[in-house]
Amino acid sequence: MGSTGNPTGIPAGTPAGSSAPADDFCLVLSRLRVLAGLTQAELARAAGVSLRALGDMERGRTRGPQRRTVQALAAALRLDEEQAAALDRAARSGRPRRTPAHAADPPAGTSAAAPGSAPGTDPEGGATVPGEAVHSALALPRDIADFTAREEALARLRRLAQDADPAHPRIVLAYGQPGLGKTAFALHAAHTLAPLFPDGQLSLDLRGMAPTPLAPREALAQCLRAIGVADRSVPADTEERAGLFRTLVRERRLVLILDNAADEAQVRPLLPGSGPALTIITSRHVLPGLESVHRLPLDVLAPAESAALLARIAGRERIGAEPEAAGELARLCGHLPLALRIAGQRLVARPQQPVSHLVRQLAAEEYRLDVLEAGDLRVRTAFALSYRKLPATAALVLRRCSLTAGEDFTAATVAAYAGLPAHQTDRQLELLADAGLLQAAATPGRYRLHDLVRLYAGERLLADDGREAAEAARERAGDWLLRRAAAAGRRFDVERAEADPSGDPDPDPASAPETLADARRWLEEEHPEWLAALRRANGSGRHQQVVDTAEAMHWFSDSLLHWDVWAEVFQLSVDSARAVGDRLAQAVQLNYLAWAHIICLHRYQPGLVVAREARELARRIGDAQQEAWALAYCATALRRLLRHEEAIEAYRQAADVFATLAGRSAEVGRVVALRCVGACLRESGRPREALETHRLVLAEVLDWLADSPSHMTHLLAGFAAHEAGLDRSALRQWSEAEGAYRQALRHFEDAGQPDSMTQTLTELGTVLIELDRADEARELLTTALADLTAEGGRGGHRRAG
């Protein structure tokens, strides 16, 4: 059942005088049984021996069975006369025998094979035995002398190699995107671990990225020949080859590298079933269906590792002479080992060229992949091998991923660019991740592209889809992003939420943010996408959509005062309002822009100029509400410029105008202006007047909160209580200040305003020190410091002050 001509695998016409090595009987018998297509139970029944006895023979526990048993086995296996004699010789060699007194043991480390036999083979042309060298057909290529980094992965491999468990063979999958140096890593590991595996090291290229990868049947044949099986003894059937391979390697301490694997089906037949061997698989694919393997994901190098690799290739003096240029070179290479190696080799080939010259060449994105070539090393080629293996839909999704603006993205966003349902896009992203062409980001549900893969995907987008299709995809996705951003942003508008709790429709209700917290998270995480869409809308003349989106962001912007993007958002909306000739919208957006300059960027003089422009335009068109807001922003700029009396007067004017208007927005504007009056009073040395002002403001806001609790009213109450705490601290009323700050913290927590909580915690810690509660203060201040570090030092001032 298997090979033709000589089904036993023992060559006919074996010389009568040759002898098999002592350990060879178990291997010969198990090979014969596999080639005959018999299970152990079937052979035991046919030969009339016990299953246990047969198992002991194949495991090598019984090395030299009696002649009668060997004859029964030969009959059951239907061997011819010469083949039966060869089996008998193998059995005789394992039986105890007397050693003549004059015979010396062979020197340590030498082979017991007969003179003239090839290394790694027995005299009968069969398989090698454990402890002998393997053939050189799959010998390891040379190690890379300048191999750098990967210390953690190598240490993990060494621990695994030293922790032998014959029942569970050690199989490691090193995987990751193209260009990570997976093959170099595997070879370096095999060379490093060679002393632990004296039976040899093999490396087989499975050609996983070739149009036709190496078939498991041929791969097994190469492995069998490499461990000493003669060509005529290699079975014809794939399963028989796999069985023989497992039998022959189960006692061998060897390293087998299965490089560049295509998929699970290609690899499974090549994996040992038991024994001390170490198998290292490399693949661009995750191979999620491969069972019982140790997965070792490889990633790009750290900046210091990139610099070290460049120094080892191009020379430490040369890289050390231009450290900043070398750092930028590594960044432009995306810290990808293949790109770094190419860059290093280009420097070696041009010894007079400064590192900064190569940096200038790589700086132009449209030519970067052209520059990253050195001889037969090409980054573009590495990516192309994976790309052409993709199904059509996955390739489309990869191309459209290149249009995204952020460092990472979700399936819903890519679906808008690809014109596919989100659930289908998600499946394609998973496929691309399995193929190593994109990676899962730190945030669950998000993915990221390596910079060089993004450039390659962008090239394929223009080549395969065309510029017109790419622009249409950008337009479609931009409209979707701005509609979702507007719908999410308006959920923070107090007046609109009270009048219409359902809010604006989302372009895709199935994937829309469900809660206010979800809306905030989406706006934060996707801000590179919707901001890029806003820029494109402004540039393409969709001015009304720009104004509408910025207006929808108005109340949400109060939640992220540390963002410098608000200045750009509202500058774009000012420009679009001017373009459509809407003077009221222009006044509104000028006020928002003044707020962004003063509060977010701390640019007080430019903010004062913009606020005065907004006030003048509002007066011309007769809009009292926008005039009041402009007065409030003028006052805030004056306060920051320490012109407190002018600021108090402007705030009071703003509060008076707000008082003449109806609506929650005007009410909010009035209490904000009065709160800021109190702050100016305290800062100018009048804390008692300030405290009285803030107590009145807080009482009014708490009345609102009792009637209609909301994100905004909690924020207003929190800020008023915080100001009262500052007033009490200025008056050295420490216990009362503690109460005010704790009240502020409760409101900020209910509003979900962590940056303001951090400021209040800091003030509260100072108060506790004054109250001789140092341990409690230390705990609070430690928490505040951790929050400030995590949040990047966010500011906590309200829109008008």
N, C-alpha and C positions, 0 to 999 in steps of 0.2 A: 504494500500500500504506500507508494511514494516514488522513490527514485527508480529508474529503470536500469537494466543491465546488471548492476551489482547492488541489490537492495540491502545487503548487510552493512555496507560501508567499510568492510575490511577487504583490502585489495587481494585479489586472487594471485597465486604465485608468490606469496611471501617467502623469503628465504628461510629454509628450514632451520638454519642455525641461529637466527636472530632471536633476541629475547626482549620481552616488553618490560618496562619499568614496573617496580613493585606496586605503585599506586594506580596502575593503568587498568586493572581488571574492572573496577567499578565503572570507570568511564566507558570502556569498550562495551560492557554489558548494557549499560543504560542507553548508549547510542544505538546499539543493535535493536533493543526493544522499541525505541522510538521509531527507528526506520522501518521496523516490521509492522508498525501501526498497532501495537499491543499495549494495553495497560498492564500495570504490575500484577493485578489480580488475574488477568487473562493468561499472562505468561506463567504465573505460579501454578495455575490449574493445569495448563498444558504440559508443564515440565514435572508436575507431581512434587513440587516443593512448597513449603509454607510461604504465605505472603510475607510474614515477618522475616524469614530467612532471606527471601529475595530482596526485601528492603535493606537488610543489613549488607548484602553484597553491593547493592547500588550506592549505598552511603559510604562504602569503604570500610565498614566494621569487620566484614569477612573478606580478607584480601586474597585468600587462596583456597577456594572450595575444593572438595575432593573431585577426583576425575569422573566418578559416576555422576555427580551433580552437574558437572560441566557438560558431559555427554547428553544428559537429559535436557539441559538448556539449549544445546546446539540443535537437538532434534526438534524441540518446540519452535525454535527460530528458523528451522528449515535451512540450515547452513550446509554448504557443500563441504567436501572432505578437507580441502585446504583451509577454508575459513574456520571450520571446527577446530583444526589443528592450531590455528592462530589464537583462537579463544582459549584453548587448553594451555598454550605457552604463557599467555597472560596470567592464567590462574596459577601455573607452576611457579612463576616468578614471585608470586605473593606468598607462597608457602614458606615456613621456616626452613632454613638450610644451614649447614655447617659452613663456616668460613675458614679456609685454610690458614694456618698460622702465619704463613709468609705473606698473605694478602694484606695490603695497606689500604686504609680508608682513603677515599679521594680527598684532595685538598678542599678545605671549606670554601663554599661558594661556587664550586665547579659543577657542571652538569654530569648526570650519570648516563647520558645518552652514549650510544655506541660511537666509536671513532668514525669520522667522516659524515655523520648525520648532520642535517641542518639545524641550527639553533632553534629551539622551540618545537621540534618535531620528534616523534619517536622513530625508530628505524623502520617501522612498518608504514610510514606515511600517514599515520593517524593524527590525533590531537596531542598537544603538549600537555604536560602534567603540571599541577600546582607547584610553584616555586621556580619554574623555568621561564626564560625570557620569551616574550611574544615576538612574532614576526614584525618586520619594519614597515609593512605595507601601510599601516595607519599610524606610524610613529608621529609623536607630537612635533609640530613645527617649532621653530626656535622661539624662545621667550623674547619679549620686547624689553630691551635693556633699559629704556626710559619709562617703563610702566610706573604710573603714579597714582596715589590715592587708593580708594576702595578698601581701606584698612578694616573697617567694620565688617564689610561683607566677607573679606578674607578670613577674619577672625572667626566669624560664624561658621564658615566652611571647615576651618581647622577643628573647631570644637566638634562638629559633626563627624569629621573623619576620625577623630580620636575616640569617639563614643560608639564603638562597634556593637551592633546588635544583629547577628546573622539572620534572625527571624524577620527582621524588617530592613530590607536593603536601603542603603543611603542614596536617595535620588533627589537631586537639587535642580530646580528650574530657575535660571537667571534670565530675567526678561526685562523688556523696556523698549523705548522708541528707537528708531534707526539712529545710528551714529554714537551710541553710548559706549561702544567698545566692549560689548558682551563677549565676543570671541577672544579678544586680548585678555579679558579678565579670566575666562575659563582656562586658557592656556597658561597664564601666569600662575593660577591656582594649582593646576596639575603639576607644573614644574616645581612649585614650592612644596607641594605635598608628596612628591615622589618618594622620599625616604619611608613614608608610611605605607607605600604600596609597591613592594619589591617585585611583584609579578608583572609589572609593566604599566604603561600609560598609552592609551589609544585615542585618536581624534578622528572622527568621521564627519565630514560635511554633508548634511542631509539636503542641501540646496533648496531650502524652503522657499526662497524668493525667486527661484528659477521658474520659467514657464512650465516645466515638468519636474517637480521635486523628485528626489531619489525615492524609488519605491521601497517599501519595507523588505520585500523579498531580496532585492539587490543589496540593500544595506546589511541584512543578515549574512548574506554570502560574503561580503567584504569583512565583516567582523569575524566570521568563522575562519576565513583564510588567515586573518591577522593573528588568531590564537593557535594556528598550526594545523587546521583541518585541510587535508589535501583537496584539490579541486574535485577529484573524482569521488570524494567522500561527502561532498556537500549535498544534502537532500534537495530534491526538486521542489517540494511543497513548502510554502511559506510557514505554515504552522509547524511542520517538522523541523525546519531550520530554526525557528524560535525555540522549540523544545530542546533541540540539541545545544543551542547557544546557552540557554539557561542551565542545562546540565553541566556544561564545560566550565562555566564561570562561577558556579556556586561555591567553589573552594578557593577561588583566586582572589588575591589582594591586588586588584588593579584599578586604575582610573579609566573610565570611558567617557569621553566628551562626545556628545551628540549635538553637533553645532548646527545652528540655523534651521531649527525644526519648523515644519510647516503647520502641523496640526497634531491632535492627539492620536489619530489612527496611524500616523507615520511612526510615532514614537513607541507606542505600547509594546509591539512585538520585540523591541530592542532592550526592554527593561528586565534586569535580573529578578528572579522570583525570590531569591534568598541569597545569603552569603555576604562576604566582607567587602565586595566591590563598591566603589563610589562612582555614581553616574552623574555627570553634570550636563544638563540640557541647556542650550541657549536658544532663545526665540524672541522675535519681536511681539509674539502673541502671548497673552496670559495663559492660554491653554486651560480654560476653566474646567474642562471635563476630565483633566488628568488627575487621577486619584492618588492619594498617599505620597505626595511629593512635598519637599520643603521649598516653598517659593521664596525667591530672593530678588525683589524688585531693585533694579538699578536706576539711578536718576542722574541728572546733570551734576557736574562737579561744583563744589563750593568755590567762591572767588579765590580763596587762598590756594586751593588745590589746582585751579586753573592756572594761576600764576606759576605754581611749582612745575606743572607740566610744560608750560611754555619755556620755563628756564631750563629744564632738562633737555628739551629739544634744541632750542636756539642758543643756549648758553646763559649762565646766570649773570655774567657781567653785562651782556647786551640787554637782557630784560631788566636788570637792576638799574641800568643807566636811565631808563625811562619808565619809572613805576606807574605814573598816571596813564601814560599811553598804553602800557601793558594791561592795566586794569580795564581800560576802555576796549582794548582789543578782545579781551576775554568776554566782556559784556556783549560786544557785537557778534561774537561767536556763540552767544547763548550758553556759554560754559559747557557746550557739547564736545565731548572728547574728540570726535572725528573732525569737527570744525577747528578745534584748537590745534590738532595735529597738522592739519593742512596749513593753517596760519603759521605754525612753527616751521614746517618744511619750506614754506615760501621765504621765510626769513633766512633760513639756512642757505637757500639757493641764491639769495641776494645779500651777501655779507655787508655790503656798503649801504644798504637801505635802512634808514631809521625805522623803528617800530611805528612812530607817528605817521609815516608815509602809508604804511599798510592800513592803519586806522582810518586815514582819510579815504582810501579806496573803498573800505567796507562801509563807510558812513552812508553812502548812497544806497538806500534800500533796493532800488530797482536793479542794481548791479551786484548786490552782495553775494548772491549765489554763484554768479559768474566768477567772482574773485576767489571764492572758496573752492578752488581746484588746484591740485598739485599732482601732476602726472596722472596716474590712474585713480587717484583719490578725489572723489567729487561728492559733495554733500547732496547736490541735486539728484545724482544717480541713486544714492542711498534711499532718498524719499520716494523716488520714482518706482523703485522695486516694490515697495509696499503699496503705493497708489494703484498701480496697474492690477493688483490682486483684488481690489475692492469691488464689491457689487456696485451696480450703477447708482442706486439710491444712496448708498453710503458715500460714494465718491462725490455725489452732488452735495450732500450735507457737509462734507469736509471742505469743499470749495466755498460754500456759503458761510462756514465758520470764519473764513478769512475776512468777512465783512464786519464782524463784530468789533466793537470799539473798546470793550473792557478787557482786563487781564483774564477774566473768566466769564462764563456765561451759562445760562440754563437752556434746557430743551425748548421751553416756550419761546425764548428770544430767537434761538436759531431757527425754530419753525417759522417765525415771521419772515426771516430772510430766505428760507428754503421754499416757502409756500406749501408746507406739508402740515398735517395735524401734529399736535405736540406729542401725542403718545407714539406716533410712528418715528418722529424725530428722536425721541428719547431712546428708542430701540437702536437706531442707527448710531447714536453717540456711544452707546454701550459697545456696539460692534467695533467702532473706531478705537475705543479705549482698549478693547481686547486685542486689537491689531497693533497697539503701541503708537498710534498716530495722534492721540490726545490723551490727557491724563485727568483723573479725578482731582478737583480742586480741594482745598482744605474744608470748604463749606459743603456739606452734603447736598447733592443734587446739582452741583455746578461742575463745569469742566474747563480745562485750559489747554491752549495750544502753545507749543514751544515757538519762540519767535521765528526761527528758521523754517519750521513747518508751516507757520502762517504765511511766510513769504512764498513758499512753494505752492501752497493752496491758492494764494492769490494769483500766481502765474497760471495755474491750471484753470482758474475761474475765467480769466481773459481768453485763454487758448481754447477751452472747451465750451464755454457759454457765450463769450463775446461781451464787449463793453456795454452794449445796449441792454442785454439781459441782466448784467451786474447792476447797472443803474436802476433798472426797474425793480430789482430785488431790494436795493437800498431805499427806494421811494416807498415801496409797500411796507417794509419793516419800519421805516421812519414814521409813517402815518400811524401804524399800530402802536408803536412805542409812545408817541405823543398823546394818543387817545387814552392809553392806559395810564400814563403819568398824570394826565388831567383828571381822570376819574379818581385816581388814588389821592391826588393832592386836594381835591375839593372835599374829601371826607374830613379834613381838618378845619374847614370853614364853619365856624359856629353858627352864623346866621343861616347859611344854606342847609346845614345839618338839621337845624330846628324846623326850617320851612319844608324841607323835602328829605326825610331820613333815608330814602332809597338811593339818593345821590345820582350821579351820571352813569349811564350804561358803559360797561367795559367792552372793548372790542372782542374779547373772548371770555364770556362769563364763566365757562367751565374751569379756567385756570386763573381767574381773577382773585386778588387778595380778599379774604373773607372778613377779617377784622381790621380795626384801626392799626393794631400792631403789625399785622401782615402788610398793610398798605405802607406803613413807615419802612418796614424791612425791604419791601420791593423798591421803593423810591431810593433808599440808600444803596442797596446792592447794585441796582441797575442804572445808577446815575451816569456812568460813562456812556451807556447806550442812549438814554433819552437826551442827554446833553449834546451828544454828537448829532442826534436826529434834529434837535432844535437848531443847531448851527446850519445843517443842510437845508432845513425849511426856510431859514432866513436867507440863505444864499440863493435858493431857487425861487424866491418870491412868494412863498406861502406865509405871508406876513400875519394874516389874521390868526392862523393856527399858532404862530409863535406868541402873539399877544394873549390868546386864550389860555395857552399852556402856562405861561408865566403868571397870569392872574390866578390860575388854579393852584399854583405853587405858593401863593402869598402867605397863607396861614401855616402851611407846612414848613416854610423857611424858618419860622420861629423855633422849630424843634431842633434845628441844626445850625446854631449860630456860628459855629466854628468853621463852616464851609466857606472857602473862598470862591466856590463856583457861583455863589449867588450874584456876585458882581457881574459875571459874564452873562448869566441868565437874564438879569434885568437890563443890562446894556443891550442885549439882542432885542428884548421886547420894546425898549425905548426906540431903537432904530426901526423896528417893524411898525410901531405905532406912528412914527413920523412918515414912513413910506406909504401907509394907507390914509394919512391925513386925519387921523382920529385924535383931536387935541385933548379930549378928556382922558382917553387911554394913555396918551403921552404923559399927562400930568400924574396919573396914577403910577405909571411905570417909573417916572423920574423919582417919585417918592420912595418907591421900592429900591431904586438904585442908590439914593442917598443913604437909606438904611444900611445897605450892603457895604458901602464905603465906610460908614461911621462905626457900625457894630461889628461887622465881620472882618474888615481889613484894617480897622483903626486908622483910617486915612481921614482925619477930621477936617482939614481945610478943604480938600476936594469934595468931601461930603457936604460941607456947608455951602459950597458953590452950587452943587446939584440941587440941594434942598431949596435954596433961594430961587433957582430957575423954576422949580416945581411950584413954589408959592406964587411967583409972578404969573405963570401960565394959568394957575387955578383962579387967580383973581380976575384975569382977563376973560375967562370963560364963565365966571360966576359960580364956581363950584366950591361951596364953603367947606365941605368935608375934606377935600384934597388940600385946601388952604390950611385947615387945622392940622392935618398930618404934616404938611410941610413946615409949619411953625414948630411942631414938636421935634422934627428932625433938625431944624436949625438950632433949637435949644439944646439938643443932645450934643451937637458938634461944639457949641459954645461951652457947654459944661466940660467936655473933654479937653477943651483948650483953656480951662480954668478961668473962664469969664463968667463967674457964677451969677452975678446980679443980672447980667444980660440974659443968661439962661433961664433964671427964675421968671423974669418978665415974659419971655417967649413961651415958656410952659404955661403960664397962667393965661396968656392970650389964647393958646391952643385949647386949654380946658374950657374957656368961656365960649369959644366957637363950637366945640363939641357939644356943649350943653344946649345949644339952640337946635340941635339935630336929633332926629329920631333914629331908632335902630340900635341893635346890639353893638355894631362896629363903632358907632359914635360913643356909646357908653364905655366900651373898652378903651377907646382913645382918651376919654376924659380921665378915667382912673389912672391910666398909665402916665398921663401928663402930671396929675396931682402927685402921684408917687414919686416922680422925678423931681418935682418941686421940693418934696421932703428931703430927697437925697442931696440936692443942692444946698438946702439949709444946713444939713449936718456937715457937709464938706466945707461950708463957709463958717463953721464954728457955732451953729445954733441948733444943737441936738434936741433940746426940749421942744422947740417948734416943729422940728422934723418928726419927733415921736408923735405929737398930736396929729399931724397931717397923716401919718401912716396908719394910726389907729382908726381914723375916719375912713380911709381907703379900704382897710381890711374889713371893717364892719360892713361896708357896702358890698364888697365882693362876696362875703360869707352869706349875705342875704340872697345874692344870685345863686350861689352854690346850693342853698337849701331849696330853691325853686327849680333849678335846672342844672344839675351837676354835669360837667363836661371837662374834656381835656383842657380847654382854654381857661375855664373858671378856676380849676385847680392850679393851673400855672399862675394866674393872677394872684390867687390867695397865697401861694407859696412865695412869690416875690415880695408881696406886701409884708408877710410875716418875717421874711429874711431882712428886709429893710428895718423893720421894727427891732429886730435883734441887733442890728448894727447901731441903731440909736441907743438902745439900752447899754450896749457895750461902751459907746462913747460917754455915757453917763456913769459908767462903772457899776451898773445895776446888774451884777453877774447872774444872779438866780433868775431874774426876769428875762435876761437875755437868753439863758438856756431854754426857758419855756418857749420863747419866740422861735428859736432855731429848730427845736423839736417839732413845733407846729408846722414850720416851713417844710421840714423833711417829709412829714406825712403827706402834705399836698403835692410835693414834687414826686414822691413815689406813686401817688394815685395818677399823676399826669404822665408818668414815664419819662421824666426829665433827668437823666443821670448826671449830666454835666453840672446842673444847678445843685443837685444833691451833694456833689463833691465840694463845691464852694461852701455850702452850708456846713458840711461836716468839718471842714477846715476851721471855720469860725467857731463852731461849737467846741472843737478840741482846745482852742485858745481860751475859751471861757472856762472849761473844766480845769485847766491849769490854774487859772485865777481862783478857782474854788478849791484848790488843793486836792484835786482828784487826778493825780498824775497818771496812774495806771490806766484809768479809763480814757484819759486824753491820748495817751500813747497808742492805745488800740484804735481809737477813732482816726487819729492822724495817719497811722499806718495804712488804714483802709483808704483814706482820702488820697494819700500818695500813690497807692496802687491804682486807684481809679484814674487819677490824673495821668499816670504813665500809660495806662491802657487806652485812654481816650485822646492822648496827644495834647493835653492841656487845653481842653475846650473852654470857651468863654461862657458866661452865664447871664448876659445882660438881655433885658427885654428889647423888643423892637424899637421903642422910642428912647430907651436910655439905659 
